Amino acid sequence: MALPIIAPAPVVTDHTGVFRDLCENQCQFRHFQHDLTGLIVLPNKSLANIARGILDSADKTNLSRLLAEAPWRADAVNRRRIRFRLQQTTPHRCRRRESLLALDDTLCEHVGSLFDHVDRHDNHRDGTYPWAHHPVTSFSVSGPVRFPVGLRL
């Protein structure tokens, strides 16, 4: 059994202040910090398990409401995350022409079509059209500095 989350992890507290203004109020920001802490420290990273592990939450649906109903925008959080990461790593990154943005469009195949956003996609490796999610991820690589940039279905 995992230990309960009684406060955000110190690394989360140290680095999330830059996102504070993207949340509508202090409660949303605290849920954001707890969610990140759960993603870092818990072996089972499901929303239900993170909600179970947070001791100071009177309502276990707070995290799901934060993700589904709160007025924050995922693209704004991602842009802020990238800007923050670039600022932190400026002295460690290579020059622009020595860096790259890696794109990966690996298919995540499924047996059926019951999942949201599953469709038939061209598998350019073998010429088939399997049922799959088709996420495209991007990853910044600049010397020792490497971090995910984005994800699109």
C-alpha positions in Angstrom: 0.0 0.0 0.0 1.3 3.5 -0.9 1.8 6.1 1.7 -0.8 8.9 1.8 -0.1 12.2 0.2 -0.3 14.7 3.0 1.4 17.7 1.2 2.8 18.3 -2.3 6.3 16.9 -2.8 9.0 19.5 -2.2 10.1 19.3 -5.9 6.5 20.1 -6.9 6.3 23.0 -4.5 9.6 24.4 -5.7 8.6 24.3 -9.4 4.8 25.0 -9.6 4.7 28.6 -8.6 5.2 29.6 -12.2 1.8 28.0 -13.0 -0.2 29.6 -10.1 -1.8 32.3 -12.2 -3.2 29.7 -14.6 -5.5 28.3 -11.9 -8.7 30.2 -10.9 -8.1 29.9 -7.1 -5.9 28.5 -4.4 -7.9 25.3 -4.2 -7.4 24.5 -7.9 -3.7 25.2 -7.5 -3.5 22.8 -4.5 -5.3 20.1 -6.5 -2.9 20.7 -9.4 0.1 20.2 -7.0 -1.4 17.1 -5.4 -2.1 15.6 -8.8 1.6 16.2 -9.9 2.8 14.7 -6.6 0.7 11.6 -7.2 2.1 11.2 -10.7 5.6 11.4 -9.3 5.4 9.3 -6.1 2.6 6.7 -6.6 3.3 3.5 -8.4 -0.3 3.3 -9.7 -0.8 6.7 -11.4 -4.5 6.5 -12.0 -6.8 9.4 -11.1 -8.7 7.2 -8.6 -5.5 6.1 -6.9 -4.2 9.6 -6.6 -7.6 10.8 -5.2 -7.5 8.0 -2.7 -4.1 8.9 -1.5 -4.7 12.6 -0.7 -5.6 13.0 2.9 -6.7 16.7 3.1 -9.3 16.4 0.4 -12.9 16.3 1.8 -14.3 15.3 -1.6 -12.5 12.7 -3.7 -14.0 14.1 -6.9 -12.0 17.3 -6.6 -9.2 16.0 -8.8 -11.5 14.8 -11.6 -13.4 18.1 -11.5 -10.0 20.0 -11.8 -9.2 18.0 -14.9 -12.7 18.0 -16.5 -14.4 21.2 -15.4 -11.9 23.8 -14.3 -11.4 26.7 -16.6 -7.6 26.2 -17.0 -6.3 25.5 -20.5 -3.9 22.5 -21.1 -2.2 24.4 -24.0 -1.5 27.4 -21.7 0.0 25.1 -19.1 2.1 23.3 -21.7 3.4 26.6 -23.2 4.3 27.8 -19.7 6.0 24.5 -18.9 8.1 24.7 -22.0 9.1 28.3 -21.4 10.0 27.5 -17.8 12.1 24.5 -18.9 13.9 26.5 -21.5 14.7 29.3 -19.0 16.0 26.7 -16.4 18.3 25.0 -18.9 19.7 27.9 -20.9 23.4 27.4 -19.9 23.2 23.6 -20.6 21.6 23.6 -24.0 23.5 23.5 -27.3 23.1 26.2 -30.0 19.9 26.0 -32.1 21.5 24.4 -35.2 23.0 21.6 -33.0 19.6 20.9 -31.4 16.6 19.0 -32.8 12.9 18.4 -32.3 12.2 14.7 -32.6 8.7 13.6 -33.8 7.3 10.2 -33.1 4.0 9.0 -34.7 4.0 5.4 -33.4 0.6 3.7 -33.5 -1.0 2.3 -30.3 -2.9 -0.6 -31.8 -6.2 -1.9 -30.2 -8.3 -5.0 -30.8 -11.5 -3.1 -31.2 -13.0 0.3 -31.7 -14.7 0.9 -28.3 -12.1 3.5 -27.1 -12.5 7.2 -27.8 -10.5 8.5 -30.7 -9.7 5.0 -32.1 -9.8 4.8 -35.9 -8.1 2.9 -38.7 -4.7 4.4 -39.4 -2.1 3.7 -42.0 0.7 1.7 -40.5 3.5 2.8 -42.8 5.8 0.0 -41.5 3.8 -2.9 -42.9 1.0 -1.3 -45.1 -1.9 -2.4 -42.9 -4.7 -0.2 -41.5 -5.2 -1.4 -37.9 -7.6 0.0 -35.2 -5.3 2.3 -33.2 -4.7 5.6 -31.5 -2.3 7.7 -33.5 -0.5 9.9 -31.0 2.2 12.2 -32.4 4.7 13.2 -29.7 7.5 15.8 -29.9 10.6 15.8 -27.9 13.3 18.5 -27.6 16.9 17.3 -27.7 19.7 19.8 -27.1 22.9 18.3 -25.7 22.2 16.9 -22.3 18.8 18.7 -22.1 15.9 16.5 -23.2 12.2 17.0 -22.5 8.8 16.3 -24.1 7.3 19.3 -25.9 3.8 18.1 -26.9 1.3 15.4 -27.7 -1.5 15.4 -30.3 -3.9 12.7 -31.3 
